[in-house]
Amino acid sequence: MPQFVRNDIISLVGDAPLHDLAKSVGPNLRLGELLGADRSWNEAGLGYGTAAGAPALRAAIADLHGVDADDVVVTMGGIHALFLLGYILCGSGEEAVITTPVFPPARDTLVSVGAELRALPLGFDGSYQLGPEKLASLLSPATRLVSLASPQNPSGVALRRAALVDVLSAMAARCPDAVLLIDETYRFAVYGDDAIIPSVATLSPQVVVTGSFSKCHGVPGVRIGWAITRNAKLREQLVIGKFSTVASNSAVDEMLGLRVLRQADKIIGERRRRLGEGLAQTAAWVERNAALVEWIRPDAGALCCIRLRPDAFDAAGVMRFYSGLSRSNARVGVGSWFGEEPRVFRLGFGRLAPAELDAALDVLTTTLHQAGPNAA
């Protein structure tokens, strides 16, 4: 019987410790902030929506990506879009190519539908940049899906557009019917005055882009995601697949999602500042602890990858570090969740207020020194 793969990252939707640096989101938006004094909701209907998604919401999402509203299918969160694409494109024995480290559901949904996975490791020492020629070596006539993220989870590193063009060229030669999926969930989560990374939704008809409101807008409780494709046949399958799994989105979620987009400039503007401050605090912490840790600066997102320096921590020291965090009522995102080595961890710097982030980083510092080369 097919089964879903268990991963300890599921703990992130359970009870949180006092010093939680494992989350990959910013602070949650509150319903009152979104609704204000508006009372128009009193007349809102609560019937079924459409399988493709509310037309006004699809049009607003399309505007963010430079596509037509008909290219957008609204899903119940980004994970739903990833699942539908895997289910539609990758039957048993068909191949999917991914890179690691990777957001676990992006990998595990493919395993669950029976796809044969080919994984390309992107190394910390290479700043998690994609080598198109190495990815091309994993392609075959049986490849149905190449699944990537930009910016990536857990690193926050964005893929270069030129690299994606090279990937598409290799796919055209080796698996011309395959789809290139780019998850852009963190695209708007930039820092301060940094430019927002352009979408690749219009790069090629072979490209499918997914996203959601969870990471950039602070509303993971509003289960709205999307898949964007200019392939009419694939779009039809996505709509049918959505109807066959959930029928339609919650009417309330779709109304809230549209309200989020209508206030997006304000919401994103405030979060740019918050994320910029969190990134600066994290950079300063890494610099203070440079003898024990190193990092890859992210391009976007409320997250980054930190590595316990190999010259400071042996395997036992790495385990002492995680055990020490647990005793201190703190946690980070363990690298093994994402298919990375344990000495690398994901640090989330966007959710905690500045004073709370400083306190959590102080706990990390103490734990590093207790577990490091001078540990008893």
Residue pairs with C-beta under 8 A, 6 or more apart in sequence:
2 112
2 113
2 114
3 112
4 108
4 109
4 112
5 104
5 108
5 111
5 112
7 104
7 108
7 337
8 334
8 337
9 104
9 333
9 337
9 338
12 22
12 23
12 333
16 23
17 329
17 330
17 331
18 329
18 330
19 328
19 329
19 330
19 331
19 356
19 359
19 360
19 363
20 330
20 331
20 348
20 351
20 352
20 360
21 330
21 331
21 332
21 333
21 347
21 348
21 349
21 352
21 360
21 361
21 364
22 331
22 332
22 333
22 346
22 348
23 302
23 348
23 350
23 351
24 153
24 154
24 215
24 301
24 302
24 303
24 333
24 346
24 348
24 350
25 214
25 215
25 218
25 220
25 302
25 348
25 350
25 351
26 189
26 215
26 216
26 218
26 271
26 274
26 275
26 302
26 350
26 351
27 218
27 274
27 350
27 351
27 353
28 218
28 219
28 220
28 221
29 217
29 218
29 219
29 260
29 267
34 219
34 256
34 259
34 260
34 263
35 41
35 259
41 255
44 251
44 252
44 255
45 251
46 251
46 252
47 251
48 247
48 248
48 251
49 248
49 249
49 250
49 251
49 254
50 248
51 239
51 240
51 242
51 243
51 247
51 248
52 58
52 72
52 73
52 74
52 239
52 242
53 72
53 73
53 74
53 75
53 226
53 248
53 249
53 254
54 74
54 249
54 254
54 255
54 258
55 69
56 258
57 74
57 224
57 254
57 257
57 258
57 261
58 69
58 70
58 72
58 73
58 74
58 226
59 69
60 258
60 261
60 262
61 69
61 72
61 74
61 211
61 226
61 228
61 261
62 68
62 69
62 71
62 72
62 228
64 199
64 261
65 199
65 201
65 202
65 209
65 228
66 199
66 201
66 202
67 201
67 202
67 228
67 230
70 235
71 201
71 228
71 229
71 230
71 235
72 226
72 227
72 228
73 81
73 226
73 227
73 228
73 229
73 235
73 238
73 239
73 242
74 224
74 225
74 226
74 249
74 254
74 257
75 81
75 84
75 224
75 225
75 226
75 227
75 238
75 242
75 249
76 223
76 224
76 225
76 246
76 249
76 250
76 253
77 212
77 214
77 220
77 223
77 224
77 225
78 183
78 185
78 210
78 211
78 212
78 214
78 225
78 226
79 105
79 109
79 225
80 223
80 225
80 242
80 245
80 246
81 210
81 212
81 225
81 226
81 227
81 238
82 105
82 106
82 109
82 147
82 181
82 183
82 210
83 105
83 109
84 227
84 238
84 241
84 242
84 245
85 145
85 147
85 179
85 181
85 208
85 210
85 227
85 238
86 96
86 109
86 110
86 112
86 113
86 115
86 145
86 147
87 109
87 113
87 241
88 234
88 237
88 238
88 241
89 96
89 144
89 145
89 179
90 96
90 110
90 113
90 114
90 115
90 144
90 145
91 113
91 114
91 115
91 144
92 113
92 114
92 115
93 114
93 116
93 142
94 115
94 116
94 142
94 143
94 144
95 115
95 116
95 117
95 118
95 140
95 142
95 143
95 144
96 110
96 115
96 116
96 117
96 118
96 143
96 144
96 145
96 146
96 147
97 117
97 118
97 119
97 120
97 135
97 138
97 139
97 143
97 145
97 146
97 147
98 106
98 107
98 110
98 117
98 118
98 119
98 120
98 146
98 147
98 148
99 119
99 120
99 121
99 122
99 130
99 135
99 148
99 152
100 107
100 119
100 120
100 121
100 122
100 338
100 339
100 340
101 122
101 128
101 152
101 154
101 155
101 305
101 335
101 338
101 339
101 340
101 344
102 119
102 149
102 152
102 153
102 338
102 339
103 149
103 153
103 154
103 183
103 338
104 337
104 338
106 147
106 149
106 183
107 117
107 119
107 339
110 117
110 145
110 147
111 117
115 144
115 145
116 142
118 138
118 143
119 339
120 130
120 131
120 134
120 135
120 138
121 339
122 128
122 129
122 130
122 152
124 296
124 305
124 307
124 340
124 344
127 157
127 296
128 152
128 155
128 157
128 296
128 305
129 157
129 159
129 160
129 163
130 148
130 159
130 160
130 163
130 167
131 163
132 163
132 166
132 167
132 170
133 166
133 170
135 146
135 167
135 170
136 166
136 167
136 170
136 174
139 146
139 170
139 171
139 174
139 175
139 178
140 174
140 175
141 174
141 175
142 175
143 171
143 174
143 175
143 178
144 175
144 177
144 178
144 179
145 178
145 179
145 181
146 167
146 171
146 178
146 179
146 180
146 181
147 181
147 183
148 159
148 164
148 167
148 180
148 181
148 182
148 183
149 182
149 183
149 184
149 185
149 186
150 158
150 159
150 164
150 182
150 183
150 184
150 187
150 197
150 200
151 157
151 158
151 186
151 187
151 189
151 197
151 298
151 299
151 300
151 301
152 158
152 159
153 185
153 186
153 301
153 303
153 338
153 346
154 303
154 304
154 305
154 333
154 335
154 337
154 338
154 340
154 346
155 296
155 298
155 303
155 304
155 305
156 186
156 298
156 299
156 300
156 301
156 303
156 304
156 305
157 296
157 298
157 299
158 197
158 299
158 300
159 182
161 198
161 200
161 203
164 180
164 182
164 200
164 203
165 203
167 180
168 180
168 203
168 204
168 206
168 207
171 178
171 180
171 206
172 206
178 206
179 206
179 207
179 208
179 229
179 231
179 234
180 204
180 206
180 207
180 208
181 207
181 208
181 209
181 210
182 200
182 207
182 208
182 209
182 210
183 209
183 210
183 211
184 197
184 199
184 200
184 209
184 210
184 211
185 210
185 211
185 212
185 214
185 215
185 216
186 215
186 216
186 300
186 301
186 303
187 196
187 197
187 199
187 211
187 216
187 300
188 196
188 216
188 217
188 264
188 268
188 300
189 215
189 216
189 271
189 275
189 300
189 301
189 302
189 350
190 196
190 197
190 272
190 275
190 300
191 272
191 275
191 276
191 279
191 300
192 272
192 273
192 275
192 276
193 272
194 272
194 276
194 300
197 299
197 300
199 209
200 207
200 209
201 207
201 209
201 228
202 230
205 230
205 231
206 231
207 229
208 227
208 228
208 229
208 231
208 234
209 227
209 228
209 229
210 225
210 226
210 227
210 228
211 225
211 226
211 228
212 220
212 224
212 225
212 226
213 219
213 220
213 222
213 224
213 225
213 257
213 260
214 220
214 225
215 301
215 302
216 268
216 271
217 260
217 264
217 267
217 268
217 271
218 267
218 271
219 256
219 257
219 260
222 253
222 256
222 257
222 260
223 249
223 250
223 253
224 249
224 253
224 254
224 256
224 257
224 260
227 238
229 235
229 238
242 248
260 267
271 350
274 350
275 302
275 349
275 350
277 354
278 302
278 349
278 350
278 352
278 354
278 357
279 297
279 298
279 304
279 349
281 349
281 354
281 357
281 358
281 361
282 295
282 304
282 347
282 349
282 361
283 297
285 361
285 364
285 365
286 293
286 294
286 295
286 306
288 365
289 365
289 368
291 309
291 312
292 308
292 309
292 312
292 313
292 368
292 369
292 372
293 306
293 307
293 308
293 309
293 368
294 306
294 307
294 309
295 304
295 305
295 306
295 307
296 304
296 305
297 304
298 304
301 350
302 348
302 349
302 350
302 351
303 333
303 346
303 347
303 348
303 349
303 350
304 346
304 347
304 349
305 335
305 340
305 344
305 345
305 346
305 347
306 332
306 344
306 345
306 346
306 347
307 343
307 344
307 345
308 317
308 318
308 321
308 343
308 344
308 345
308 368
310 343
312 372
312 373
313 321
313 343
313 371
313 372
313 373
317 371
317 372
317 373
317 375
318 342
318 343
318 371
319 342
320 370
320 371
320 375
321 367
321 368
321 371
321 372
322 334
322 342
323 371
324 367
324 370
324 371
325 331
325 332
325 363
325 364
325 367
328 363
328 366
328 367
330 360
330 363
330 364
330 367
332 345
332 346
332 347
332 348
332 364
333 345
333 346
333 347
333 348
334 342
334 345
334 346
335 341
335 342
335 343
335 344
335 345
335 346
336 342
337 346
338 346
349 357
352 360
